[in-house]
C-alpha cells in the first residue's frame, strides 16, 4: 500500500471540508470516438465512487473537427458531466512528437479558470478502480513525479525537491499530468489574471521549450512546492519487458515503485487505484470488438512473457467491463444508449479490420503476430 506523509510533514494549508468547493475536471477535444467513450467512462466511474462532488468536463471545440459540442453527443456527455465550453489552446511549436499529438495539451490549463477551491484533474485515458477523493487531501500542486530523481522511497504527499526538476529546458524531471491536484486562485479577478498570464506565456514558447511532455515541464516550473502522488494513483500500463529491433530483451525503464506494485494480478488489484493508458504503446479500445474476458485473455496471450504479472491484461479487461457497465448507467435514456452504441460499433469495425488485415498466426507459436520487419516474417515478440 502507498506510504503517506503525515499532515504535519505536509505543512498543510487551510483547506475547506465542504465537498461542494471541490471538483473533478477533465478535458475533451477533437472528434474521435474513443475519447468520447473515455469521457463517458470516466464520468460514469466518478458518479459511482463519489456522487457528492461536481464533475466538470472542459469541452474545447476544434474548428477543424466535427467535435462533440452539439446534438446527441453533447446530450450524452451532459448526463454525466457539467460541460463547460473552453477555447482550444494550440502550442504546436512546443510539441516534439512527430504526429503533433500534444499540440493541444495546454488546453488543460483552462482548469485554473474554474471557480473551485480544490480540483482533481484527470486525463481521459485513465481507469478509476477506487474512490479518488482521498487525493483532495494532498496539498496542491501535486502529481506523480517523472524523471531521473528517485521517487521510489518518497512518501505519498511528500514535497518534491526543486533539484528534481532541474533548470528550465533541462528536461530533468516533471510530473505526470494524467492525475493532478491543483488549486485555482480563489478571487475571481486574480484567477482570471493568472490564467490569462499562463496562456500568454504558452504562446511565447519557442522551439527551445519543445519536448514530448510540454505542458508537464511548463507546469513544474510555473508552480512551486510540488508534492508527489504515489504510483498506485497513476499506474501506467506497460509490459515489464520489450524486444528491440535486434531481438534483444529490454526491461521497462519505469521506476522501481512501479515494479513494487505487485507481481501478480491479485496483488496489483490491491495496490493499483488508477490505471493510466499513457503513451502510444497500448490503447484499451484496440480490443473493443472482444468481450471483457476475451480481451483479457487475448492480452495475456500476447504478453505472457513480456508482462508476466498480467498488469496490461488486468487493465484491458477491467476497461472493457467498465465500458459495458457504463452503457447501462441509469442516467442514459434509450436515445443516449443508441448514440453511445453507434460510437462503440464504429470502433469495433475499425479494430476488427485492423486485427484481420495486420496480423497472422506466429510462425513459431501460432499466436497472434504482426509483421516483424527484422525477420521479414510473422513472428510475435514473445517468440
C-alpha positions in Angstrom: 0.0 0.0 0.0 1.2 3.6 -0.6 3.0 5.2 2.3 1.5 8.5 3.3 3.3 11.5 4.8 1.8 12.8 8.0 -0.3 16.0 7.9 2.5 17.7 9.9 5.0 16.7 7.3 2.8 18.3 4.6 2.8 21.7 6.4 -0.7 21.7 5.2 -2.5 24.9 4.4 -6.0 25.8 5.5 -8.5 23.9 3.3 -12.2 23.7 3.2 -14.0 20.5 4.2 -17.0 21.3 2.0 -17.1 18.9 -0.9 -19.1 21.5 -3.0 -15.9 23.5 -3.2 -14.2 20.6 -4.9 -14.4 19.4 -8.5 -13.2 16.6 -10.7 -12.1 18.0 -14.0 -11.2 16.5 -17.4 -10.7 17.8 -20.9 -12.2 16.6 -24.2 -11.4 17.9 -27.7 -11.4 16.6 -31.3 -13.9 14.2 -32.7 -12.5 10.7 -32.1 -15.0 8.2 -30.8 -12.5 6.6 -28.4 -12.1 9.9 -26.5 -15.9 10.4 -26.4 -16.2 6.9 -24.8 -13.2 7.7 -22.4 -15.1 10.8 -21.2 -18.3 8.9 -20.6 -16.5 6.0 -18.8 -14.6 8.4 -16.5 -17.8 10.3 -15.7 -19.6 7.0 -15.0 -16.9 5.8 -12.6 -16.8 9.2 -10.8 -20.6 9.1 -10.4 -20.3 5.7 -8.7 -17.3 6.4 -6.5 -18.1 10.0 -5.4 -21.5 11.3 -6.4 -21.2 14.3 -3.9 -18.6 16.3 -5.8 -19.0 18.2 -9.1 -17.7 16.7 -12.3 -16.7 19.3 -14.9 -15.8 18.4 -18.5 -13.9 21.1 -20.3 -15.1 20.8 -23.9 -12.8 22.5 -26.4 -14.1 22.9 -29.9 -11.6 22.3 -32.7 -12.7 24.4 -35.7 -11.2 21.7 -38.0 -13.2 18.8 -36.4 -16.9 18.0 -36.0 -16.5 17.7 -32.3 -19.0 16.8 -29.6 -20.3 20.2 -28.7 -23.8 19.8 -30.1 -26.7 17.3 -30.6 -26.9 13.9 -29.2 -23.2 13.6 -28.4 -23.4 16.7 -26.1 -26.6 15.4 -24.5 -24.9 12.1 -23.6 -21.9 14.0 -22.1 -24.2 16.2 -20.0 -25.8 13.1 -18.5 -22.6 12.6 -16.5 -20.8 15.9 -16.6 -21.3 19.6 -16.1 -20.0 20.6 -19.6 -18.1 23.8 -19.9 -17.0 25.1 -23.3 -13.5 26.5 -23.4 -11.1 27.8 -26.1 -8.7 25.3 -27.6 -5.0 26.2 -26.8 -2.7 25.4 -29.7 1.0 25.2 -29.0 2.3 23.1 -31.8 5.8 24.7 -31.6 6.2 23.2 -28.1 5.3 19.6 -29.2 8.2 17.4 -30.3 6.1 14.4 -31.1 6.2 13.5 -34.9 2.4 13.4 -35.1 2.0 16.6 -33.0 -0.4 14.7 -30.8 0.4 17.0 -27.8 -0.1 20.3 -29.6 -3.4 21.0 -27.7 -2.4 19.7 -24.3 -2.1 23.2 -22.9 -5.8 23.5 -23.1 -6.0 21.7 -19.7 -4.6 24.9 -18.2 -8.2 26.2 -18.6 -8.9 24.3 -15.4 -7.2 27.1 -13.5 -10.0 29.4 -14.5 -12.7 27.3 -12.7 -14.3 28.6 -9.5 -13.5 25.8 -7.2 -11.2 25.6 -4.1 -9.7 22.2 -4.9 -9.5 20.4 -8.2 -8.5 16.9 -9.2 -7.7 16.9 -12.9 -7.7 13.6 -14.9 -6.6 12.8 -18.4 -9.4 10.8 -20.1 -7.2 7.7 -20.8 -7.3 6.5 -17.2 -9.4 3.9 -15.5 -10.6 4.5 -12.0 -10.6 1.5 -9.8 -11.2 3.1 -6.4 -12.7 6.3 -4.9 -10.2 9.1 -5.8 -11.5 11.6 -3.3 -8.6 11.0 -0.8 -6.4 12.8 -3.3 -8.2 16.1 -2.4 -6.4 15.9 1.0 -3.0 16.2 -0.7 -2.0 19.9 -0.8 -1.7 21.3 -4.3 0.1 21.3 -6.6 0.7 17.6 -6.7 1.3 14.9 -9.3 3.3 11.7 -9.7 7.0 12.6 -10.3 8.5 11.6 -13.7 12.2 11.9 -14.3 15.7 11.0 -13.0 15.1 11.7 -9.3 14.5 8.5 -7.3 10.8 8.7 -6.3 10.5 5.2 -5.0 11.3 5.8 -1.3 9.2 9.0 -1.2 6.0 9.1 0.7 2.7 9.8 -0.9 2.1 13.6 -0.5 5.8 14.5 0.3 7.4 17.5 -1.3 9.4 17.0 -4.5 12.7 18.9 -4.2 13.3 21.7 -6.7 16.5 19.9 -7.8 14.4 17.0 -9.1 13.1 19.2 -11.8 16.4 20.9 -12.8 16.6 24.2 -14.7 14.1 25.2 -17.3 14.6 23.2 -20.5 16.9 20.7 -18.8 14.2 18.0 -19.1 15.4 16.5 -15.8 12.0 15.9 -14.4 8.3 16.9 -14.3 5.1 15.4 -13.0 2.8 13.1 -14.9 -0.2 15.3 -15.8 -2.6 12.3 -16.1 -3.6 12.9 -12.5 -3.1 16.3 -10.9 -4.1 18.1 -7.8 -4.4 21.8 -8.4 -5.9 24.8 -6.6 -7.1 27.7 -8.7 -6.9 31.2 -7.3 -9.9 31.9 -5.1 -10.5 35.6 -6.0 -12.2 35.8 -9.4 -10.1 38.7 -10.6 -6.8 37.0 -9.6 -8.0 33.7 -11.2 -8.7 35.4 -14.5 -5.5 37.3 -14.4 -3.3 34.2 -13.7 -5.0 32.2 -16.4 -4.5 35.0 -18.9 -0.8 35.2 -18.0 -0.4 31.5 -18.3 -2.0 31.3 -21.7 0.1 34.3 -22.8 3.3 32.6 -21.7 2.3 29.4 -23.6 2.0 31.4 -26.8 5.6 32.7 -26.1 7.1 29.2 -26.0 9.8 28.6 -28.6 11.5 25.6 -30.2 13.9 25.6 -27.2 11.0 24.8 -25.0 9.7 21.9 -27.1 9.5 18.4 -25.6 7.4 15.3 -25.8 5.7 16.3 -22.5 5.4 20.1 -23.0 2.7 21.0 -20.5 4.2 18.9 -17.8 7.6 20.7 -17.9 5.7 24.0 -18.2 3.7 23.3 -15.0 6.5 22.3 -12.7 8.5 25.5 -13.5 5.3 27.6 -13.3 4.3 26.5 -9.8 6.4 25.7 -6.7 6.4 23.2 -3.9 5.0 20.2 -5.9 4.1 17.1 -4.0 4.4 13.5 -5.2 1.4 11.2 -5.8 2.1 7.5 -5.2 2.4 5.4 -8.4 -0.7 3.5 -7.3 -2.7 6.6 -8.1 -1.3 6.8 -11.6 -0.1 3.3 -12.7 1.0 3.4 -16.3 0.0 0.4 -18.4 3.2 -1.1 -19.9 4.8 -4.6 -20.0 7.8 -5.3 -17.9 9.9 -6.3 -20.9 10.3 -5.2 -24.5 12.0 -6.7 -27.5 14.0 -4.2 -29.7 14.6 -4.4 -33.4 17.6 -6.6 -32.9 15.7 -9.1 -30.8 17.3 -8.0 -27.5 15.1 -8.2 -24.4 15.0 -4.8 -22.6 13.5 -4.2 -19.2 10.9 -1.4 -19.0 12.6 1.8 -17.7 9.9 2.8 -15.2 11.0 3.4 -11.6 11.2 0.6 -9.1 8.0 1.6 -7.3 6.0 0.7 -10.5 7.5 -2.8 -10.2 6.8 -2.9 -6.5 3.1 -2.6 -7.1 2.9 -6.4 -7.3 4.0 -9.5 -9.1 0.5 -10.9 -9.9 -2.9 -9.7 -10.8 -4.1 -10.4 -7.3 -1.5 -8.1 -5.7 -2.0 -5.5 -8.4 -5.7 -5.5 -7.8 -5.0 -4.4 -4.2 -2.3 -1.8 -4.9 -3.5 0.0 -8.1 -6.2 2.6 -7.7 -5.9 4.2 -11.2 -4.7 2.7 -14.4 -3.3 5.1 -17.0 -3.1 4.1 -20.6 -0.4 6.7 -21.3 1.7 7.0 -24.5 1.0 5.1 -27.7 2.1 1.6 -26.6 -1.4 0.2 -25.9 -4.9 1.6 -26.1 -7.8 -0.3 -24.4 -10.1 0.4 -27.3 -7.9 -1.8 -29.6 -9.8 -4.7 -28.0 -13.3 -3.2 -28.1 -14.5 -5.9 -30.5 -14.0 -8.5 -27.8 -15.8 -9.2 -24.5 -14.0 -8.3 -21.3 -13.0 -11.9 -20.7 -11.9 -12.4 -24.3 -9.9 -9.1 -24.2 -8.1 -10.0 -21.0 -7.3 -13.5 -22.4 -6.0 -12.0 -25.7 -3.7 -9.6 -23.9 -2.4 -12.3 -21.5 -1.6 -14.5 -24.5 0.1 -11.7 -26.4 2.2 -10.6 -23.4 2.6 -13.8 -21.4 6.4 -13.4 -21.2 6.8 -9.7 -21.6 4.1 -8.9 -18.9 4.3 -12.0 -16.6 2.3 -10.3 -13.8 -0.6 -9.6 -16.1 -0.8 -5.8 -15.5 -1.9 -5.0 -19.1 -4.4 -7.8 -19.2 -6.0 -6.8 -15.9 -6.2 -3.1 -17.1 -7.7 -4.0 -20.5 -10.3 -6.5 -19.1 -11.4 -4.0 -16.5 -11.7 -1.2 -19.0 -13.8 -3.3 -21.3 -16.0 -4.3 -18.4 -16.4 -0.7 -17.4 -17.4 0.2 -21.0 -20.2 -2.4 -20.9 -21.3 -1.3 -17.4 -21.3 2.4 -18.4 -23.8 1.9 -21.2 -26.3 0.7 -18.5 -25.9 3.8 -16.4 -29.4 4.9 -15.3 -28.6 8.5 -16.4 -28.9 7.4 -20.0 -32.1 7.2 -22.0 -32.8 5.0 -24.9 -31.6 7.5 -27.5 -28.4 8.1 -25.5 -27.7 4.4 -25.4 -28.2 4.2 -29.2 -25.8 7.1 -29.7 -23.1 5.5 -27.5 -23.6 2.2 -29.2 -23.0 3.9 -32.6 -19.6 5.0 -31.3 -18.8 1.6 -30.0 -19.9 -0.1 -33.2 -17.7 2.3 -35.2 -14.7 1.4 -33.2 -15.4 -2.3 -33.4 -15.5 -2.1 -37.2 -12.1 -0.4 -37.1 -10.5 -2.8 -34.7 -11.8 -6.0 -36.3 -10.5 -4.7 -39.7 -7.1 -3.9 -38.2 -6.6 -7.2 -36.5 -7.8 -9.1 -39.6 -5.5 -7.3 -42.1 -2.4 -6.7 -39.9 -1.9 -10.0 -38.0 -1.5 -13.6 -38.9 -0.5 -16.7 -36.8 3.0 -16.6 -35.5 5.3 -19.0 -37.3 6.5 -20.4 -34.0 3.7 -20.5 -31.5 0.7 -19.8 -33.8 -0.4 -17.0 -31.6 -1.4 -13.5 -32.9 1.5 -11.7 -34.6 2.1 -8.6 -36.7 4.7 -8.4 -39.5 8.2 -8.5 -38.0 10.4 -6.3 -40.2 13.6 -7.5 -38.6 13.0 -11.1 -39.6 10.7 -10.5 -42.6 8.0 -12.8 -41.3 5.0 -13.0 -39.0 6.8 -13.6 -35.6 5.5 -12.4 -32.3 7.7 -10.7 -29.8 7.0 -13.5 -27.4 9.0 -15.9 -29.6 
